[in-house]
Structures are given as C-alpha cells and as structure tokens.
Amino acid sequence: MITRQITIDVKPSPLELANEFCAMYDEEQAEFFNCVAEIAKTWDNNFVFQLQAIVDCGKFNEDGKEMMCRIGEYGEV
C-alpha cells in the first residue's frame, strides 16, 4: 500500500468569503473586522491606501459603495 500526504491550497473566491461573512453572527463579524484591523497594521501603507485602491480598481459597483458607506457610518465612534 502506498500512502501519500497531499497538501491542497484553497483560495476562496470573493463570493465564498462574502457568504461566510454573511453567515456569521454579530460577534463573529465584529471579530472579523478586528482581525482585518490587526493584519492591516502590518502593511507598509496605511489601510486608507487599500480603500482608495478598491475605489479605483474599476470593479467597485454602486452596491459595494453603498455597503462601504454604511459600514463607515456605523463604524463612527
């Protein structure tokens, strides 16, 4: 018998990630945003550079813009 160990790298699509986020409860979604904030702290550029890149990429539609605005409104402290 031959035994093999196989490692498979899986990169979820944006739709799959969105579905997972939408399936989370409020506390999990909050933790998600906290994790994004911690990861972004390690980047060479500030997170606002990434936000601008999202806006400029050409794939950001009106629904996505509205969602980002709503997150921003509720994220104000």
Secondary structure, 3 states (H helix, E strand, C coil): CCCCCCCCCCCCCHHHHHHHHHHCCHHHHHHHHHHHHHHHCCCCCCHHHHHHHHHHCCCCCHHHHHHHHHHHHHHCC
